[in-house]
Amino acid sequence: MHTGFITHNACAAHEMGSWHPESPERLAAIQDHLIAIGLAPHLEYSDAPPATLDQVARAHDREYIDALRSRIPKHGYQPLDPDTSMNPATWQAALHSAGAVIAATDQVIEGSLGNAFCAVRPPGHHARPGAAMGFCFFNNVAVGALHALEHHHLKRVAIVDFDVHHGNGTEEIFASDERVLMASFFQHPFYPYTGTDNVAPNMVNVPLPAGTKGDVVRTVVDETWLPRLEQFAPELIFISAGFDAHREDDLGQMGLVEADYVYITRRLMEIAQRHAGGRIVSSLEGGYNLSALGRSVAAHVKTLAQL
């Protein structure tokens, strides 16, 4: 089965200023590294369609969607919070980012792809039902997971988030939804300062201190995540694939390296093989050191492709 690589040129048109770490160069760094190591020819490339507003509205309030569309600037930037701004291309970029995860979900469930990676931006896991936040506008993985549940009628999906920041938006959307198990680790205390209070029973949250290295994370995966995932037996696994827990990334203070992302990916693939027919949909979240991002995504995707 092929590994899909789904992206769209619109995702590179969104930008929030030359100073901003969530930059279009992130996607270029990923693609350049996939080409440099000879991985690109082994992937099934496709363009992401835009999500429909009905698809986005499974995860987000209609009022928020309408308000966001009304704030598209004709030029320059429209700030939504201190870290998050729209430019004239943001709306389309956000629709194609969510649409990539929907397209990946369709193809993986229908069997034309074994698994898929969505190289998209803006990222999504901080986007709340009614608010943009932390570089995120639409919660791409949440939109995809709800598509799997409500369009394809799956009964159980898992979301695994290994970004250095807690996926507060995803948790808010799915807290106490028995169809979804979300497993994550994240640096704590750290932005967005969530994930430790009033945690719902379907959330497997593991806060970790700054400086945590891969050996500790691997233990978390083996001893905390995997038993819950085995018990849950997901029919599809979504990954919020943030790579800012890498030791070279200045937006976090954890100590992971490429081999740790390979380990996590392999362990999740084992769960997917046992319970989900191998089906995994992974979508880019954070990762802001361009060299570390390119290397880490390549390691993750190469593992998915079993190369």
C-alpha angles and dihedrals in degrees: 000000000000127000112232124221108198124186141131136218089237089070090066094050094065112089136155102205136308091271095055118106093212091076138156088247088075092073092044091052091053095048093045091054094046088054094044094055094043095246099118097077090057094059129084103236122202139163117249116239118221116265115244119242089245090057092049090047091064086074103024138052115258090229090057093048091050092046092050092050091049091056098057104130121226088219138353122017137316110204117217098174133350091278103030129069138162125228123188091275099047098091094055092042091054092048092050091046092055089040091056091060091046091050091047090050092051094049096044093048092045090049102241088116128035092209137337145213120211112210096198143141146226090057120226122205097096093050107112126205091264107019146050114234143165099010090314131115107166122022098240098188093044090052090050094046092051089048089055092049101040104029100032094030097228112168101212133024129173126214118202118191120190098168115128089241124066113256094234095165093053091047092050092051095049107028108138093002100138092203091067133060114191120196123185147151122205141169112269137228087029142106125338088023093217138110101072105074127073093352113191118235093249092058120090100193121176113184112199131191125247111275095037111151134205098272091063092045092051089053090051090052094048101039104031112021102037099052090053092045091049091051092047094047098203120211090212133013122216119196124205092205109201116165099190092105085076113119091239095054115103094199090070137032103219127113111229123142134195093273090060092056089049090052094049091047093050093050092050090048089056090055090046092051092052098045112011107039088255092297114159130159114192125188130190118251120159134352118129109174097089097210094046090044094053093047094045096048090047091052091048095047094043088055092049089051091049092231 
